[in-house]
Amino acid sequence: MTWTILVLVLGIALYMFGGMLLKRGDKKPAMGAIMVNKAIKVIAIIMVAGGVCRAFVPYYLTSVNPMILQEMATGMQEMQNAEKNKAIRKYVRERAFEMSENAPILGNRDAEKTIYVWTAASCGYCRRVHGELDRVMKSRDDVRVVIKNFSIHGVMSDGPARAMIAANMQDKDKAAKFVDLIMTKEYRPSDKIDDQEKLAAAIEKNLMKFAKEAGLDEKQLKADMNSDVVAQELANVRDLANQFEITGTPFLIIGEQAYPGAIPADQINAALDK
């Protein structure tokens, strides 16, 4: 604002007194002097007009029509989302098999419609959207949900992510049941554990209880959790998150379009029916 005021003052002064900078005599002013004087006037007018605009625009945006800022932000967000969805559509069409090859799949695995969900077992919103997805799958059989385990909360999300992918290596149907158990029951220890190694061990112990309930081979599951397949799938999830600019969970791709956040079943169904 200080610079705006200075420009205004300078422009006014230049307009009023700029002609005094030229030498005046008794003779008629030369054509060059007249042109220079006009140029000074034009420059002064531009400075004043620019200063007035710079001073008025913030006032207009904040006091007269503040909604325009929200409209501008919304417009920019829509443009960014459009570009993101364009990139997502291209990738999903070309590399859908790679996206689901090693990922646990819920619902009808042969369904014509696919939902990809970046999720973390330690995320409360992810657990909520898991329930919404379950409602969708129970009401229709034309959709499958590909679980992209995004390990973003350290020990709290890493163990469950590895376990779910490893379970898929062993038995896809049992893996689906295992995923549901993890996302609907409490796998985190009730006691506060600060030591990360002890916390990871306590989480794994609880995960193995769910594995037994799902009918999985616990010993095989532990071994597969450290396999190259699991490491590859986790890397794929991270790489796609970077590519699609996914910074949090849950994040859904429905019908080749991005839907960040814990959206309800009605919105999921609407997106599937587009």
C-alpha positions in Angstrom: 0.0 0.0 0.0 2.9 2.4 0.7 4.3 2.0 -2.8 0.8 2.6 -4.2 0.4 5.9 -2.3 3.9 7.0 -3.5 3.0 6.2 -7.1 -0.2 8.2 -6.8 1.5 11.2 -5.3 4.3 11.1 -7.9 1.8 10.8 -10.7 -0.3 13.8 -9.5 2.9 15.9 -9.0 4.2 14.9 -12.4 0.9 15.8 -14.0 0.7 19.2 -12.3 4.3 20.3 -12.3 5.9 18.1 -15.0 5.9 20.9 -17.5 8.1 23.0 -15.2 10.9 20.6 -15.8 11.2 21.9 -19.4 13.0 25.2 -19.9 10.7 28.0 -20.8 11.7 31.2 -22.7 10.0 34.0 -24.3 10.0 32.2 -27.6 7.3 29.8 -28.7 7.9 26.3 -27.3 9.6 24.0 -29.8 7.7 21.0 -31.2 10.0 18.6 -29.3 9.3 20.3 -26.0 5.5 20.1 -26.6 5.8 16.4 -27.4 7.8 15.8 -24.2 5.3 17.7 -22.1 2.5 15.6 -23.5 4.5 12.4 -22.8 4.9 13.5 -19.2 1.2 14.1 -18.9 0.4 10.6 -20.4 2.9 8.9 -18.0 1.4 10.8 -15.1 -2.1 9.8 -16.0 -1.0 6.1 -16.3 0.6 6.3 -12.9 -2.4 7.9 -11.3 -4.8 5.4 -12.9 -2.6 2.5 -11.9 -2.4 3.7 -8.3 -6.1 4.2 -8.1 -6.7 0.7 -9.4 -4.2 -0.8 -7.0 -5.8 1.1 -4.1 -9.4 0.3 -5.0 -9.1 -3.4 -6.0 -8.2 -4.7 -2.5 -11.0 -2.6 -1.0 -13.4 -3.9 -3.6 -12.4 -7.5 -3.0 -12.5 -7.3 0.8 -15.4 -4.9 1.4 -17.6 -4.5 -1.7 -17.6 -8.0 -3.2 -15.6 -10.5 -1.1 -17.4 -13.4 -2.7 -15.4 -12.9 -5.8 -12.3 -14.1 -4.0 -14.1 -17.4 -3.2 -15.3 -17.7 -6.8 -11.8 -17.2 -8.0 -10.4 -19.8 -5.6 -13.2 -22.2 -6.6 -12.5 -21.6 -10.3 -8.8 -22.3 -9.8 -9.5 -25.4 -7.8 -11.9 -26.7 -10.5 -9.2 -26.1 -13.2 -6.6 -28.0 -11.1 -9.1 -30.8 -10.5 -9.8 -31.0 -14.2 -6.1 -31.4 -15.0 -5.7 -34.0 -12.2 -8.7 -36.0 -13.5 -7.4 -35.9 -17.0 -4.1 -37.4 -15.8 -6.0 -40.0 -13.7 -8.2 -41.0 -16.6 -5.2 -41.5 -18.9 -3.3 -43.6 -16.3 -6.3 -45.7 -15.3 -7.2 -46.5 -18.9 -3.7 -47.5 -19.8 -2.5 -49.3 -16.5 -5.6 -50.5 -14.7 -4.1 -54.0 -14.4 -1.0 -52.7 -12.7 -3.0 -50.7 -10.2 -4.9 -53.8 -9.1 -2.5 -56.6 -9.6 -1.2 -56.9 -6.1 -3.9 -55.0 -4.2 -6.6 -56.5 -2.1 -10.0 -56.3 -3.8 -13.4 -56.2 -2.2 -16.8 -57.0 -3.7 -17.2 -58.6 -7.1 -13.7 -59.0 -8.5 -15.1 -59.3 -12.1 -17.3 -56.3 -11.8 -17.4 -53.8 -14.7 -17.0 -50.8 -12.4 -14.0 -50.1 -10.2 -13.3 -47.9 -7.2 -9.7 -47.3 -6.2 -9.4 -46.1 -2.6 -6.2 -44.8 -1.0 -6.7 -45.7 2.6 -4.9 -46.2 5.9 -6.2 -48.5 8.7 -5.1 -45.9 11.3 -7.2 -43.1 9.7 -10.6 -42.6 11.3 -12.1 -41.1 8.1 -10.8 -44.1 6.1 -12.6 -46.5 8.5 -15.8 -44.4 8.0 -15.6 -44.5 4.2 -14.9 -48.2 4.4 -18.4 -48.5 5.9 -19.9 -46.4 3.2 -18.2 -48.6 0.5 -19.5 -51.7 2.2 -23.0 -50.3 2.0 -22.5 -49.7 -1.7 -21.2 -53.2 -2.4 -24.1 -54.8 -0.5 -26.6 -52.9 -2.6 -25.1 -53.7 -6.0 -22.9 -56.3 -7.6 -21.5 -54.3 -10.5 -18.6 -52.7 -8.5 -15.3 -53.8 -7.0 -13.1 -51.8 -4.6 -9.4 -51.9 -5.0 -7.6 -51.2 -1.8 -4.5 -49.1 -2.2 -2.9 -49.2 1.3 -1.2 -45.8 1.9 1.1 -46.2 4.8 1.3 -42.6 6.0 1.1 -42.9 9.8 4.3 -44.9 10.5 4.0 -48.0 12.6 0.2 -47.5 13.1 -0.5 -47.9 9.3 2.5 -49.8 8.1 1.8 -53.1 9.7 -1.9 -53.3 8.6 -0.9 -52.2 5.1 1.7 -55.0 4.8 -0.6 -57.5 6.3 -3.5 -56.8 3.9 -1.3 -57.0 0.9 0.3 -60.2 2.1 -3.1 -61.7 2.8 -4.0 -61.1 -0.8 -1.0 -63.1 -1.9 -2.3 -66.1 0.1 -6.1 -66.1 -0.6 -8.1 -63.3 -2.2 -11.4 -64.2 -0.5 -9.9 -64.5 2.9 -7.9 -61.3 2.3 -11.2 -59.4 1.7 -12.5 -60.7 5.0 -9.2 -59.8 6.7 -9.4 -56.2 5.3 -12.9 -55.9 6.6 -11.8 -57.1 10.1 -8.9 -54.6 10.2 -11.1 -51.7 9.1 -14.0 -52.4 11.4 -12.3 -53.7 14.5 -9.7 -52.2 16.8 -6.2 -53.6 16.0 -4.3 -50.9 18.0 -3.2 -51.9 21.6 -5.3 -50.4 24.4 -2.2 -49.5 26.4 0.0 -46.6 25.4 3.3 -47.8 24.0 6.0 -45.2 23.2 8.6 -47.7 22.0 8.0 -48.1 18.2 9.3 -51.6 18.0 7.1 -52.8 20.9 4.2 -51.0 19.4 4.7 -52.7 16.0 4.9 -56.0 17.8 1.7 -55.4 19.7 -0.1 -54.4 16.5 1.2 -57.4 14.6 0.0 -59.7 17.4 -3.6 -58.3 17.1 -3.4 -58.5 13.3 -2.6 -62.2 13.6 -5.7 -62.7 15.7 -7.7 -61.2 12.8 -5.8 -63.4 10.4 -6.8 -66.5 12.3 -10.4 -65.3 12.3 -10.3 -64.8 8.5 -8.8 -68.3 8.0 -5.4 -67.2 6.9 -2.1 -69.1 7.6 -0.5 -66.8 10.2 3.1 -68.1 9.7 2.8 -67.6 5.9 1.3 -64.1 6.4 4.2 -63.0 8.6 6.7 -64.2 6.0 4.8 -62.6 3.1 4.6 -59.2 4.9 8.3 -58.7 4.2 8.1 -60.0 0.6 9.1 -58.2 -2.6 5.5 -58.2 -3.7 4.4 -56.3 -0.7 7.3 -53.8 -1.1 6.4 -53.4 -4.7 2.7 -52.7 -4.0 3.5 -50.2 -1.3 5.9 -48.4 -3.7 3.2 -48.4 -6.4 0.8 -46.8 -3.9 3.3 -44.1 -3.0 4.3 -43.4 -6.6 0.7 -43.0 -7.7 0.0 -40.8 -4.7 2.8 -38.5 -5.9 1.6 -38.6 -9.5 -2.0 -37.9 -8.6 -1.0 -35.4 -5.9 -2.7 -37.4 -3.1 -1.6 -35.9 0.2 -4.1 -37.5 2.6 -6.6 -40.3 3.0 -9.2 -41.4 2.1 -8.9 -40.6 -1.6 -11.2 -42.4 -4.1 -11.1 -42.7 -7.8 -14.5 -43.5 -9.1 -15.2 -43.7 -12.8 -11.8 -42.2 -13.6 -12.5 -39.2 -11.4 -11.0 -38.1 -8.1 -13.0 -37.8 -4.9 -10.9 -36.8 -1.9 -12.4 -37.3 1.6 -14.9 -39.6 3.3 -17.8 -39.3 0.9 -21.1 -41.0 1.7 -22.6 -44.0 0.0 -25.2 -41.9 -1.9 -22.4 -39.8 -3.5 -20.4 -43.0 -4.4 -23.5 -44.5 -6.1 -24.1 -41.3 -8.0 -20.5 -41.3 -9.2 -20.8 -44.9 -10.3 -24.0 -44.2 -12.2 -22.6 -41.3 -14.2 
